[in-house]
Each structure stands twice: as C-alpha cells, then as structure tokens.
Amino acid sequence: MVHEMTSPYETETVESLSSNMKFGMFLAPFHPVRHNPTLAFKRDLDLVVHLDELGFDEAFFGEHHSGGYETIGSPELMIASAGPRTKRIKLGTGVVSAVYHHPFNTAERIVMLDHLTEGRVILGLGPGSLASDTELFGIDYGVIRNRLEQATEAIVHLLSSDEPLTMETDWFTLRNAKLNLCPFQKPHPEILIAAMISPSGPRLAGKHGLPLLSIGASNPAGFAVLDEHWRILGERSAEFGKTQAPRSAWRMVAPMHLAETREQAARDVEYGLAPWAEYFFREVGQMEKLRESVGANENTPLIDVVRDSGAALIGTPDEAIELIERLQEKSGGFGSFLVLATDMANPAATKRSYELFAQHVMPHFQGQLGRRVERWDTMRNGMQKYSADYQRGIAKARKEHEDSQAKAGV
C-alpha cells in the first residue's frame, strides 16, 4: 500500500531551481575504437581540468568492460587521477556497475576517494547497461536489477551507519561488516541511482530516499517518463517512510555539441557523429524507432534524425537553453544538467563547445545575468539624458577653466 506523504520540497519551483542550477559532464566515455586509447584517457583528464577552470560543478565517469568503445573500466581510477589535477569540481562515478563488485569494496573505495579528494566525490550506482558485460561476468541479465537493490542496501548501510552489517545473498556475504574509515563528507558522499526508461531506478532510489541520475533524458523514450519517474520516486519514498530526495539533487543527462551557428555545429560533428550513433543506438531497431518518431526514412540524413528526435542536441547555445527548459517543463524541475560527452567533434571543437556552454548557457540558469541586463537597459534607456549630463559637465568644466584664466589675467 502506498502511503500519502506531502513532499517537503514543494517550494522547489522551476524558477527557484533555475536560478541555482548546477552543470557538469557525464563521460561514459565514447571513443571510436580506432583512436589511440592512451591519448583518449589523457584528453579525458585534460577536458575535466578545462571544465574545472570554466566553472563546471561536476564530472562523472562511467564503467564498461566490453564492446571496445567505452574504455573506462574503473571510474574510481579516473577520479583518483582527476582529483589532484583539479581544484573545485566534484567527481562522480557515472556509474559504478554495482553488480560486478562486492558491495564492501565499492563502499570502501568511495570512502577512500572521499578522503583523497577532500570531499569532492559522488557515488552513482547502476546495474550496468551492457548485456555483453553481464555475459563476460557470467551473470544473467535478468537478475542485475535485483542484485543492484541488494548491493545498494549494503552500500547505504556501510556508508551511513556505525552498526556492523551481516547480510547474505546468493552472490555476496557480509559478516559484522564495518568500514575502517568514516567518510570525509558528513554524513557521507552523495549517492545517486541511475535511471533511464524502466521504473526500476526511481523505485530503488525512492526506497532509500536517494536522488536520480536520469541518463538519456532528451532521448524520446527517456524524456517521456521523466514526470512519471518523479511520481514513482515520491510514492516509494512515502511507502518506506523516507524523505523524498529534493528536485535540486536530480541530475539530467543529454548529449550535446555547441557551436556559434547550427551550420558550424553540423560541420563539427562530421568528425564523429556516425561512429557514435552506430554504437550508441546499437540495439536492433533503435535507429529505426528514432526515424519513425520524426517521420524520417532511410534516406534522411543522420544529423537530421538525431537533431529532430532529441537523441542529441547539435546546435547553438540558445538551443541548449531551450532544451534545458523543455526538460524542466516535462520533469517539473531538477537541479543539475550534465552534458553527455560523445567525441562527435574533434578535441578543439569539443573544448569550444564547453566554452560556449559556460559563456552563454550556465549564466542564464544561475541568476548571473539579471542584474547586468537590468543595469544595461537602464543605461540604454537613459542614454539621451546621460549624454546631455556628460556634455553639460564638460561645458561646465571648460567655463570654470576659462573664468579662472580670465581672473588670472592670462
């Protein structure tokens, strides 16, 4: 039975969330299989440093073990590498595929990283998205969500409680388990639960009062369930007597590449859109569904399908603002937007895309422009008066000078 509970976050309106929105990057990563992996890792870390300097708030690293395209096998190692290179940006697992690790090891590594980064780590948890990964580990894909629930229960306890944990499942055992270290952050690092299309993410997050990390939020199937996921999150929180996680902790993820013009953005992604799309929409029939969603056919250019379906934004900062506003309207409001890094464009154009995002998109949602726009409008509207005042001041100074000269007999 679902118990009714009024959310304590009803005052978190779209307007209030907009003025305090945070921004980041979600780095799966996506690197074409014929690219040098050593250089790819170096560029990934350089990009995180670049985002730190631009004022981005968060960077998340993925975990994948097969397929050849997504090359990070340990988000914890990426965080350990990025930590000393950066100053303020928070570093998250996006996500730890919890079913491939003993929960004690996951919790222990996160606490260690919490100390090494002095409180800049975020723990994102998920079941793992690649069926080829589960095959590699000899795990039935049908059990991974149940195992994620079990792992999450153990990890939350280990990070938040001083009580030893004894727990036995069909795939891990804990006996009087307790971490050696308390977390650096109090009470513990933030924990997020990944969500895509199915209700399993918000059900699990609600059970523990945890926020959502909505991956693929702009994709048609993901976009369609955003409001439903928030409702499920609230219902499950109430069912288990948990305080519902605030909207301000909800992250949205969408692929994006920006340039000064739509035409330039299109030219930029000639570099890598096709291989990314081939991998990202690898499931049988997925690209066909995207084409159907926009009334396209097999001859429609790929970039038009991707753009029109919402699968990725390839355009200008103004279009990025419009996308985020659509996500706000559909979801009812959220706290952070993460750009899904794709390698669609070359490294220089990619860095420029993030610079445009920081220059034009972030301040729009962080309350940084209102006062400047107001003061400029005041100046512009009063330009005639101010110009007359300026001229009168110069004339007065000139007359005073001439009077002084005349009095001195010069």
Secondary structure, DSSP 8 states (H G I E B T S, - for coil): -------TTTT--HHHHHTT-EEEEEE-----TTS-HHHHHHHHHHHHHHHHHHT--EEEE----SSSS---S-HHHHHHHHGGG-SS-EEEES-EEGGGS-HHHHHHHHHHHHHHTTS-EEEEEE--S-HHHHHHHT--GGGHHHHHHHHHHHHHHHHH-SS-EEEE-SS-EEEEE--SS--SSSS---EEEEESSSTHHHHHHHHHT--EEETTTTSHHHHHTHHHHHHHHHHHHHHTT-----GGG-EEEEEEEE-SSHHHHHHHGGGTHHHHHHHHT-STTHHHHHHHHTT--TTS-HHHHHHHHTS-EEE-HHHHHHHHHHHHHHHS--SEEEEE----S-HHHHHHHHHHIIIIIHHHHTT-SHHHHHHHHHHHHTHHHHHHHHHHHHHHHHHHHHHHHHHTT-
